């Protein structure tokens, strides 16, 4: 496998990681509006 082929095979992986990061940020933003966790728990840390 050449270097260019290896780089190209990493692109989909990086895309998946980026999408997963966006999903986590969006879930955190939704949770901040009164989602699944207790806001008092956040202040305890």
C-alpha positions as protocol buffer text, in pm:
chain_id: "A"
residue {
  index: 1
  type: UNK
  ca { x: 0 y: 0 z: 0 }
}
residue {
  index: 2
  type: UNK
  ca { x: 145 y: 334 z: -105 }
}
residue {
  index: 3
  type: UNK
  ca { x: 135 y: 647 z: 108 }
}
residue {
  index: 4
  type: UNK
  ca { x: -133 y: 812 z: -105 }
}
residue {
  index: 5
  type: UNK
  ca { x: -355 y: 506 z: -75 }
}
residue {
  index: 6
  type: UNK
  ca { x: -310 y: 501 z: 300 }
}
residue {
  index: 7
  type: UNK
  ca { x: -401 y: 870 z: 327 }
}
residue {
  index: 8
  type: UNK
  ca { x: -711 y: 818 z: 117 }
}
residue {
  index: 9
  type: UNK
  ca { x: -826 y: 528 z: 335 }
}
residue {
  index: 10
  type: UNK
  ca { x: -801 y: 751 z: 643 }
}
residue {
  index: 11
  type: UNK
  ca { x: -1039 y: 1012 z: 502 }
}
residue {
  index: 12
  type: UNK
  ca { x: -1362 y: 821 z: 572 }
}
residue {
  index: 13
  type: UNK
  ca { x: -1239 y: 750 z: 924 }
}
residue {
  index: 14
  type: UNK
  ca { x: -1167 y: 1120 z: 985 }
}
residue {
  index: 15
  type: UNK
  ca { x: -1512 y: 1203 z: 846 }
}
residue {
  index: 16
  type: UNK
  ca { x: -1677 y: 959 z: 1087 }
}
residue {
  index: 17
  type: UNK
  ca { x: -1478 y: 1104 z: 1379 }
}
residue {
  index: 18
  type: UNK
  ca { x: -1580 y: 1458 z: 1277 }
}
residue {
  index: 19
  type: UNK
  ca { x: -1948 y: 1360 z: 1252 }
}
residue {
  index: 20
  type: UNK
  ca { x: -1930 y: 1186 z: 1589 }
}
residue {
  index: 21
  type: UNK
  ca { x: -1780 y: 1503 z: 1740 }
}
residue {
  index: 22
  type: UNK
  ca { x: -2060 y: 1716 z: 1598 }
}
residue {
  index: 23
  type: UNK
  ca { x: -2320 y: 1472 z: 1734 }
}
residue {
  index: 24
  type: UNK
  ca { x: -2166 y: 1492 z: 2082 }
}
residue {
  index: 25
  type: UNK
  ca { x: -2165 y: 1874 z: 2071 }
}
residue {
  index: 26
  type: UNK
  ca { x: -2527 y: 1883 z: 1957 }
}
residue {
  index: 27
  type: UNK
  ca { x: -2633 y: 1635 z: 2226 }
}
residue {
  index: 28
  type: UNK
  ca { x: -2456 y: 1844 z: 2489 }
}
residue {
  index: 29
  type: UNK
  ca { x: -2628 y: 2160 z: 2360 }
}
residue {
  index: 30
  type: UNK
  ca { x: -2968 y: 1990 z: 2376 }
}
residue {
  index: 31
  type: UNK
  ca { x: -2894 y: 1857 z: 2725 }
}
residue {
  index: 32
  type: UNK
  ca { x: -2802 y: 2209 z: 2842 }
}
residue {
  index: 33
  type: UNK
  ca { x: -3156 y: 2320 z: 2757 }
}
residue {
  index: 34
  type: UNK
  ca { x: -3297 y: 2082 z: 3016 }
}
residue {
  index: 35
  type: UNK
  ca { x: -3218 y: 1740 z: 2878 }
}
residue {
  index: 36
  type: UNK
  ca { x: -3131 y: 1410 z: 3037 }
}
residue {
  index: 37
  type: UNK
  ca { x: -2895 y: 1516 z: 3316 }
}
residue {
  index: 38
  type: UNK
  ca { x: -2953 y: 1717 z: 3634 }
}
residue {
  index: 39
  type: UNK
  ca { x: -2805 y: 2071 z: 3612 }
}
residue {
  index: 40
  type: UNK
  ca { x: -2716 y: 2047 z: 3983 }
}
residue {
  index: 41
  type: UNK
  ca { x: -2487 y: 1756 z: 3896 }
}
residue {
  index: 42
  type: UNK
  ca { x: -2290 y: 1982 z: 3660 }
}
residue {
  index: 43
  type: UNK
  ca { x: -2235 y: 2241 z: 3934 }
}
residue {
  index: 44
  type: UNK
  ca { x: -2109 y: 1975 z: 4176 }
}
residue {
  index: 45
  type: UNK
  ca { x: -1798 y: 1906 z: 3965 }
}
